[in-house]
Amino acid sequence: MIGGADELRVSVQRADGRLGNPVTIWVVRVGDDLYIRAYKGTDSPWYRGIEATHTGHVESGGVATDVTFADEADPAVAEAIDGAYRGKYQSYGASYVDPMLAATARAATLKLVPR
């Protein structure tokens, strides 16, 4: 259900165990896996927060679950993720989709792994 939703709310778990404020982002499915990217890349505040614990909470499509954020560096998977963003969000137009396909956002690609 999360993969079919247009938006996902991500809350990063802080080092003290508390969840940060939720951030709304896009989510795509490739095979059985769900992926997110930081629009502004690794400098995005929520992405930098993930680096501390690699854990958090996501909510979308009527589902809420704790997750681990895993780095995704496989170039073949990155191409499939690009295609998923193009296909799912094409109605938003190139001004929104193209930045999600740029090297900056690709460097901030994370796989959602349920905990």
C-alpha positions in Angstrom: 0.0 0.0 0.0 2.9 2.4 0.7 4.4 1.8 -2.8 1.1 2.8 -4.4 0.7 6.0 -2.5 2.0 9.3 -4.1 3.5 10.5 -0.9 5.1 9.1 2.2 5.7 10.7 5.6 9.1 10.0 7.0 10.1 10.6 10.6 13.8 10.1 11.4 14.7 8.5 14.7 17.1 10.7 16.6 20.0 9.4 18.6 18.0 9.9 21.8 15.2 7.6 20.4 12.7 10.3 19.7 11.2 10.7 16.2 11.7 13.9 14.4 9.0 15.9 12.6 7.6 14.0 9.6 8.7 15.1 6.1 6.5 14.4 3.1 8.4 12.8 0.2 7.8 10.6 -2.9 8.2 6.9 -2.7 8.6 4.3 -5.6 8.5 0.5 -5.8 11.1 -1.5 -7.7 10.2 -5.2 -7.5 9.3 -5.9 -3.9 11.4 -3.0 -2.6 10.5 0.6 -1.7 12.9 3.5 -2.3 13.0 7.2 -1.4 15.3 10.0 -2.5 16.1 13.3 -1.0 15.2 16.0 -3.6 18.1 18.2 -2.4 20.5 15.3 -2.0 22.7 14.4 0.9 22.5 18.0 2.2 18.8 17.7 3.0 18.2 18.0 6.7 16.1 14.9 7.0 18.6 12.9 5.0 21.5 14.1 7.3 19.4 13.0 10.3 19.2 9.5 8.9 22.9 9.2 8.9 22.9 9.2 12.8 20.7 6.1 13.3 19.5 4.8 9.9 16.2 4.2 11.5 12.8 5.9 11.6 9.1 5.6 10.9 7.0 5.9 7.7 3.3 6.4 7.1 1.4 6.3 3.9 -1.5 4.6 2.2 -3.0 3.7 5.6 0.2 1.9 6.7 2.5 3.0 9.5 5.7 1.1 10.3 9.2 1.4 11.7 12.0 1.1 9.1 15.7 0.9 8.6 17.0 3.1 5.9 19.5 1.2 3.8 21.9 2.9 1.3 21.3 1.8 -2.3 24.5 2.0 -4.5 23.8 -0.6 -7.2 23.8 1.3 -10.5 21.4 -1.2 -12.1 18.9 -0.6 -9.3 19.4 3.2 -9.6 18.3 3.0 -13.3 15.2 1.1 -12.3 14.5 3.6 -9.6 14.8 6.4 -12.1 12.3 4.6 -14.4 9.9 4.2 -11.4 10.1 7.9 -10.6 9.5 8.8 -14.3 6.6 6.5 -14.6 4.8 7.2 -11.4 5.3 11.0 -11.2 5.3 12.0 -14.9 2.0 13.9 -14.4 3.8 16.4 -12.1 6.0 17.5 -15.0 9.8 17.6 -15.7 10.4 20.5 -13.3 9.6 18.2 -10.4 10.7 14.8 -11.8 14.0 15.8 -13.3 15.6 16.8 -10.0 14.7 13.4 -8.6 16.7 11.8 -11.4 19.8 14.1 -11.0 23.1 12.8 -9.5 22.4 14.9 -6.4 19.2 13.0 -5.6 20.6 9.7 -6.8 23.3 10.0 -4.2 20.6 10.2 -1.5 18.7 7.1 -2.5 17.5 4.9 0.4 15.8 1.5 0.5 13.0 1.1 3.1 13.5 -2.1 5.1 10.7 -2.9 7.6 11.8 -3.5 11.2 
